[in-house]
Amino acid sequence: MDTLRKLILGGWLIACWPTVVLADPALDRLPTAQLVGQGLYSRFGFSIYEAKLWAPGGRYQANETFALSLTYLRQVKGASMVQATVEEMEKLKAPINERKDWLAELVQAFPNVQAGESITAVYRPGQGAEFFHRDQPTGRINDHLAQHFFAIWLDPRTSEPALRQALLGEKP
């Protein structure tokens, strides 16, 4: 009975964690933000994170302030996040290898996370993006890098078109 209870409760917690966490304190920086869309990112059959896109009035505009929140469903090291970010940016032809300062900004922005924890990046056009983890700022990236960073999820050329559609609130 104990094993069954642990499986049920543990499975429920993992399956429902993103919906149990109702508010992201980092979104206090966007008081009119509403959810635009959300989707799950999986790799090799394993769910890695739930992504949520927030924008004023729930309407995303690339040239306006917005936030992207990633709630991790498993423990992930910051270095792994940076590596995956660089790989995705390279696929989109971002000049990441020409800009060593960009790599340093990304390393600072991404801490190690535990299952259930979120990293939220708030983008302000012309100013770049600020990253938050556990309601504490972890780093800031410049505007040019931020545009390439958010393209990973929001550019039509993304490697995850279904996730992009979900984030934009579009039906496949």
PLY file of the C-alpha trace (Angstrom):
ply
format ascii 1.0
element vertex 172
property float x
property float y
property float z
element edge 171
property int vertex1
property int vertex2
end_header
0.00 0.00 0.00
2.82 2.44 0.84
4.44 1.84 -2.55
1.16 2.43 -4.37
0.52 5.61 -2.38
4.06 6.90 -3.15
3.62 6.18 -6.85
0.24 7.89 -6.97
1.31 10.92 -4.94
4.72 11.20 -6.63
3.23 10.83 -10.09
0.54 13.37 -9.29
3.07 15.87 -8.02
5.30 15.52 -11.06
2.37 15.63 -13.49
0.68 18.57 -11.83
3.59 20.61 -10.51
3.45 23.31 -13.23
-0.24 23.87 -12.55
0.18 23.82 -8.77
2.60 26.76 -8.96
0.09 29.53 -9.64
2.23 32.64 -9.64
5.76 33.48 -10.67
7.01 36.37 -8.54
9.29 37.47 -11.40
6.12 38.41 -13.28
5.56 41.19 -10.76
7.83 43.14 -13.10
5.08 42.86 -15.75
1.93 43.78 -13.83
-0.36 43.61 -16.89
1.06 40.29 -18.09
-1.32 37.49 -18.89
-0.60 34.03 -20.19
-0.35 33.90 -23.99
0.28 30.17 -24.22
2.16 27.22 -22.77
3.66 23.97 -23.90
5.81 21.06 -22.84
9.35 20.48 -24.08
10.48 16.87 -24.22
13.72 15.35 -25.42
14.23 11.66 -26.21
10.85 10.90 -24.62
11.62 12.70 -21.35
9.72 15.82 -20.34
12.28 18.52 -19.50
10.27 21.69 -18.84
6.99 23.46 -19.29
7.34 26.78 -21.07
4.93 29.69 -20.59
4.84 32.91 -22.54
3.47 36.01 -20.80
2.67 39.38 -22.37
0.64 42.49 -21.55
-3.02 41.69 -22.06
-2.09 38.15 -23.14
-1.02 39.37 -26.62
2.55 38.67 -27.68
4.29 41.25 -29.88
7.96 40.68 -30.71
8.79 44.36 -30.27
7.09 44.72 -26.88
7.88 43.59 -23.35
7.15 39.92 -22.58
8.35 37.10 -20.34
9.19 33.47 -20.93
9.06 31.13 -17.95
10.53 27.63 -17.96
9.45 25.34 -15.14
11.78 22.37 -15.02
10.39 18.90 -14.42
13.75 17.45 -13.48
17.07 18.57 -12.08
19.17 20.36 -14.72
22.61 21.91 -14.40
23.10 25.48 -15.54
25.99 24.41 -17.76
23.69 21.99 -19.60
21.17 24.78 -20.17
23.89 27.05 -21.56
25.13 24.29 -23.88
21.61 23.57 -25.18
20.98 27.31 -25.62
24.17 27.77 -27.64
23.35 24.75 -29.82
19.84 26.03 -30.57
21.12 29.54 -31.29
23.72 28.10 -33.68
20.95 26.29 -35.57
19.31 29.68 -36.08
22.62 31.18 -37.31
23.21 33.44 -34.29
26.83 34.66 -34.18
27.34 33.12 -30.73
30.90 31.86 -31.44
31.99 35.35 -32.49
30.79 36.88 -29.23
32.56 35.45 -26.18
30.85 38.06 -23.98
27.52 36.45 -24.87
28.61 33.11 -23.47
29.62 34.77 -20.20
26.19 36.47 -19.98
24.41 33.15 -20.52
26.55 31.34 -17.93
25.63 33.97 -15.35
21.91 33.82 -16.22
21.43 30.06 -15.83
21.73 28.54 -12.34
21.33 24.86 -11.55
17.66 24.01 -11.02
15.75 21.31 -9.19
12.50 19.73 -10.37
9.65 22.20 -9.93
11.83 25.31 -10.09
11.43 28.01 -12.71
13.68 30.37 -14.59
11.86 33.40 -15.95
13.36 35.79 -18.49
11.72 39.21 -18.80
12.46 40.95 -22.11
12.35 44.70 -22.60
13.08 45.88 -26.17
16.24 47.95 -26.36
17.28 46.90 -22.85
17.68 43.14 -23.16
16.43 40.49 -20.78
16.74 39.88 -17.08
16.64 36.34 -15.68
15.11 35.29 -12.36
15.30 32.10 -10.32
13.61 31.75 -6.92
12.52 35.39 -7.33
16.14 36.53 -7.39
17.88 38.06 -10.42
20.50 35.68 -11.80
21.74 37.64 -14.78
21.07 40.03 -17.59
21.72 39.66 -21.31
22.06 42.46 -23.85
19.32 43.22 -26.36
21.01 41.67 -29.39
21.70 38.43 -27.54
18.18 38.46 -26.08
16.65 38.56 -29.56
18.65 35.48 -30.56
17.87 33.78 -27.26
14.09 34.15 -27.53
14.22 33.09 -31.18
14.90 29.57 -29.86
11.19 29.39 -28.98
9.53 32.15 -30.98
11.23 32.27 -34.40
9.30 30.49 -37.18
12.54 28.52 -37.88
12.61 27.03 -34.36
13.51 23.35 -34.00
10.31 22.96 -31.92
7.46 24.33 -34.09
4.71 22.66 -32.02
6.03 24.26 -28.83
6.18 27.62 -30.61
2.54 27.27 -31.66
1.54 26.36 -28.12
3.42 29.34 -26.67
1.79 31.70 -29.15
-1.63 30.28 -28.30
-2.10 28.98 -31.83
-3.91 25.76 -32.57
-1.87 23.24 -34.62
0 1
1 2
2 3
3 4
4 5
5 6
6 7
7 8
8 9
9 10
10 11
11 12
12 13
13 14
14 15
15 16
16 17
17 18
18 19
19 20
20 21
21 22
22 23
23 24
24 25
25 26
26 27
27 28
28 29
29 30
30 31
31 32
32 33
33 34
34 35
35 36
36 37
37 38
38 39
39 40
40 41
41 42
42 43
43 44
44 45
45 46
46 47
47 48
48 49
49 50
50 51
51 52
52 53
53 54
54 55
55 56
56 57
57 58
58 59
59 60
60 61
61 62
62 63
63 64
64 65
65 66
66 67
67 68
68 69
69 70
70 71
71 72
72 73
73 74
74 75
75 76
76 77
77 78
78 79
79 80
80 81
81 82
82 83
83 84
84 85
85 86
86 87
87 88
88 89
89 90
90 91
91 92
92 93
93 94
94 95
95 96
96 97
97 98
98 99
99 100
100 101
101 102
102 103
103 104
104 105
105 106
106 107
107 108
108 109
109 110
110 111
111 112
112 113
113 114
114 115
115 116
116 117
117 118
118 119
119 120
120 121
121 122
122 123
123 124
124 125
125 126
126 127
127 128
128 129
129 130
130 131
131 132
132 133
133 134
134 135
135 136
136 137
137 138
138 139
139 140
140 141
141 142
142 143
143 144
144 145
145 146
146 147
147 148
148 149
149 150
150 151
151 152
152 153
153 154
154 155
155 156
156 157
157 158
158 159
159 160
160 161
161 162
162 163
163 164
164 165
165 166
166 167
167 168
168 169
169 170
170 171
